[in-house]
Amino acid sequence: MAPDGQTLAPNVYDSEPIPDAARAEIDRLLQSGDLFRYTAPSDAPVALLEAEFAELLGARYALAVSSCSAALFLSLKALDLPKGAKVLIPAFTFAAVPSSVVHADCEPMLVEVGENYRVDMADFAAKLPGADAVMISHMRGHTSDMDAIMALCDAAGVPVIEDAAHSLGTVWGGRNIGTIGRVGCFSFQSYKLVNAGEGGIMITDDPEIAARAIIMSGAYETNWKKHPGLTNSCAHWQNKLPLYNLRMQNLSAAVIRPQLPLVAERVAKGRAGHDRVAGSLNLSAHLAVPEALGPEERAPDSIQFNLVGGWTDRQATEFQAAAKARGVSVQVFGLSEGNARAFWNWQFLGEVPDLPQTRAMLMRACDVRLPVRLTEAELDYIAAAIVDAAQEVRG
Ligand SMILES: *Cc1c(COP(=O)(O)O)cnc(C)c1O
């Protein structure tokens, strides 16, 4: 707030403080030097985090690792796919997703995404027969039609991995996102709902997948004995799988654990803030926030909206500048230089096929961070700045 009580453009990049409870635990770990997850005979912070996260989401097993990218990679390896296996992914996702597929010696196949940011089910159904696995990215929490996807994949016998990196707390048809497919992967990188700087976790109900992922994450020798309920599966796989060493260390778990009880409140605040801004943007003839599909209950910490009614690329670029002049950073996914969410920038894939529908969406879809700590006045400032900037450019 400015001294006269007027709200200034809020800083949307700063994080929130980590709960105080983390400090005592970090002190204890620093004093003992007990930072490796497998040193303590039991109850290491990483093991406790796994138990708490599995309970929170309603999954049988959880494995904490160094990042969501590591979780996605281990999920693919745990499925035991043949080299060169084809993995369907949405063309609207973060570059980490095709990267994890390449890392696992598989080949990504890109599926078109509609202007509502969700998988185009006609293109998905057409491409599924060529796929060995499916990795669905719930981009910014936007959930594709998981009922239709699971029905098609179950009928075809194709396993589904959910990239729920940025979707913790999202619910689909009463089920937690990340528990619908065979494996669900989440991120604790700083821009996600739970912030540990870096970190990731995967959940599954399948003991074979859990055991294989645990061993490959670096549970060498018999360290897997510290993962409850998996003795038979892990004993079977010991020494038969490579060790990629993608473990989480205790300090990260100490930062994450006290944030888990705050997830429900953050989700509620994020949803209220998002819907408040969406209500204002939808009053503008130039802007539209796509509706979620019926079964989805969102958990947003950002807002995405489309420039509608015949904008040119030049006007879209001017709009970004006009919002910036008001102190609000708006990224049009396809117009911000080198954006890691624009598929044509994934040059590491070699020849990227053109996906005209996804490309058209990315050229008009805008991204604005709305951290859940923002006040209503700050949210209103952001909404007004966006609406005014659109009005200025479109007249
Ligand atoms: C952040 C993110 C990732 C990568 O997570 P890391 O923990 O940074 O590896 C993958 N997919 C999506 C959709 C993301 O938002």
The ligand as an SDF file (V2000), in Angstrom:
LIG
                    3D

 15 15  0  0  0  0  0  0  0  0999 V2000
    6.9470  -26.7970  -12.7260 C   0  0  0  0  0  0  0  0  0  0  0  0
    6.4240  -27.7990  -13.6870 C   0  0  0  0  0  0  0  0  0  0  0  0
    7.1640  -28.9450  -14.0270 C   0  0  0  0  0  0  0  0  0  0  0  0
    8.5660  -29.1870  -13.5430 C   0  0  0  0  0  0  0  0  0  0  0  0
    8.6950  -29.2640  -12.1500 O   0  0  0  0  0  0  0  0  0  0  0  0
   10.1750  -29.2680  -11.5030 P   0  0  0  0  0  0  0  0  0  0  0  0
    9.9500  -29.6480  -10.0910 O   0  0  0  0  0  0  0  0  0  0  0  0
   10.7180  -27.8850  -11.6580 O   0  0  0  0  0  0  0  0  0  0  0  0
   10.9800  -30.2640  -12.2490 O   0  0  0  0  0  0  0  0  0  0  0  0
    6.5870  -29.8670  -14.8840 C   0  0  0  0  0  0  0  0  0  0  0  0
    5.3500  -29.6660  -15.3900 N   0  0  0  0  0  0  0  0  0  0  0  0
    4.6170  -28.5790  -15.0990 C   0  0  0  0  0  0  0  0  0  0  0  0
    3.2350  -28.4440  -15.6650 C   0  0  0  0  0  0  0  0  0  0  0  0
    5.1270  -27.6000  -14.2490 C   0  0  0  0  0  0  0  0  0  0  0  0
    4.3740  -26.5310  -13.9550 O   0  0  0  0  0  0  0  0  0  0  0  0
  1  2  1  0
  2  3  1  0
  2 14  2  0
  3  4  1  0
  3 10  2  0
  4  5  1  0
  5  6  1  0
  6  7  2  0
  6  8  1  0
  6  9  1  0
 10 11  1  0
 11 12  2  0
 12 13  1  0
 12 14  1  0
 14 15  1  0
M  END
$$$$
